[in-house]
Amino acid sequence: MLKYNSKRSGFTLIELLVVIAVIGLLASIVLVSLGPARMKARDSKRQSDLRQINLAMEMCYPDSACGAAERYIATTAGANTVTAIGTYMPTMPVDPKDTSPQQYTWTLNISPYQYYCVYVKLEAETNTYVCASNKGVLKKVYATGNPANDDCCGVNLTI
């Protein structure tokens, strides 16, 4: 006759491995489901950053301390080319991912600097860009190409 040992306590190695495997499986499911939410959160940050850039550029426009009164600051074409906007934005925000194509990209504005355009491609929406310009902050889908001075999310800046 087998005797039952009532003093036995704890888990066997197999039981512990099964519990760890189940917890790992549940954790991986949760992390995968958070992917789209993270993309949308980064897109919200991008839109907020461009609104802040737009506000700083508009406050800098009449201020002679930003270069000359009634002018936007000079920008060169390319990603993250502007480092500050006068005293209104001493350090520029950087894209949450900061990898191409998700970078804050400026178009070249030409003297007398009466316009500007900065844009970023969104992650969660296919081929969608958000642009900040002297005409405001807009969102547009581009099937091909990127925003430019002659079409900064639907606004022609060079006219």
FIMAR-599357 format. One record per residue (C-alpha): y, z, x. Coordinates in steps of 0.1 Angstrom, whole numbers, padded with zeros to 4 digits, always signed. Layout:
N
YZX
...
//
This chain:
159
+0000+0000+0000
+0034-0010+0013
+0060+0017+0015
+0096+0009+0006
+0121+0022+0031
+0150+0035+0011
+0171+0042+0042
+0176+0005+0048
+0213-0005+0047
+0234-0034+0057
+0230-0072+0055
+0205-0095+0072
+0217-0122+0095
+0208-0149+0070
+0229-0132+0043
+0259-0129+0066
+0256-0166+0076
+0255-0177+0040
+0286-0157+0031
+0305-0171+0061
+0295-0207+0052
+0306-0202+0016
+0340-0188+0027
+0344-0217+0052
+0337-0242+0025
+0362-0227+0000
+0389-0225+0028
+0384-0261+0036
+0388-0271+0000
+0420-0251-0003
+0435-0266+0028
+0427-0302+0018
+0443-0297-0016
+0475-0284+0000
+0481-0317+0018
+0501-0334-0009
+0522-0303-0015
+0531-0301+0022
+0542-0337+0022
+0564-0331-0009
+0579-0300+0008
+0587-0320+0039
+0603-0347+0017
+0624-0321+0000
+0636-0309+0033
+0645-0344+0044
+0665-0350+0012
+0683-0316+0017
+0691-0325+0053
+0706-0358+0044
+0727-0342+0017
+0740-0317+0043
+0747-0346+0068
+0766-0364+0040
+0787-0334+0032
+0795-0328+0069
+0805-0365+0074
+0827-0364+0044
+0844-0332+0056
+0848-0347+0090
+0864-0379+0078
+0900-0366+0072
+0898-0342+0102
+0915-0354+0134
+0894-0329+0154
+0863-0351+0147
+0878-0381+0166
+0906-0396+0145
+0918-0389+0110
+0905-0412+0083
+0875-0423+0103
+0838-0414+0104
+0823-0405+0138
+0810-0433+0158
+0772-0438+0155
+0748-0460+0175
+0717-0475+0159
+0685-0455+0164
+0666-0424+0156
+0684-0390+0160
+0713-0406+0178
+0740-0382+0164
+0739-0348+0180
+0768-0331+0161
+0793-0338+0134
+0824-0320+0146
+0825-0283+0139
+0810-0289+0104
+0775-0295+0118
+0773-0284+0154
+0736-0291+0156
+0719-0318+0137
+0688-0311+0117
+0656-0327+0129
+0629-0342+0107
+0601-0317+0099
+0575-0340+0115
+0600-0358+0138
+0576-0387+0143
+0582-0424+0135
+0589-0435+0108
+0599-0400+0096
+0631-0396+0117
+0667-0395+0108
+0678-0430+0118
+0714-0441+0120
+0727-0476+0117
+0754-0488+0140
+0788-0485+0126
+0816-0506+0141
+0852-0498+0147
+0873-0487+0128
+0843-0466+0116
+0850-0467+0079
+0813-0463+0069
+0780-0448+0081
+0744-0449+0071
+0716-0425+0080
+0681-0428+0065
+0646-0414+0066
+0613-0427+0051
+0596-0403+0027
+0559-0394+0031
+0548-0387-0004
+0563-0419-0019
+0551-0453-0006
+0579-0474+0011
+0606-0451-0002
+0637-0442+0018
+0665-0417+0013
+0699-0428+0026
+0731-0409+0032
+0763-0430+0035
+0800-0429+0026
+0788-0439-0009
+0766-0409-0014
+0729-0400-0011
+0705-0425-0027
+0668-0432-0028
+0653-0467-0028
+0619-0484-0024
+0618-0512+0003
+0588-0535+0002
+0597-0548+0036
+0623-0538+0062
+0645-0507+0065
+0679-0498+0053
+0708-0514+0071
+0746-0515+0069
+0745-0544+0045
+0720-0525+0023
+0720-0487+0028
+0696-0479-0001
+0713-0505-0024
+0749-0500-0012
+0767-0527+0009
+0788-0507+0034
+0804-0536+0053
+0825-0549+0025
//
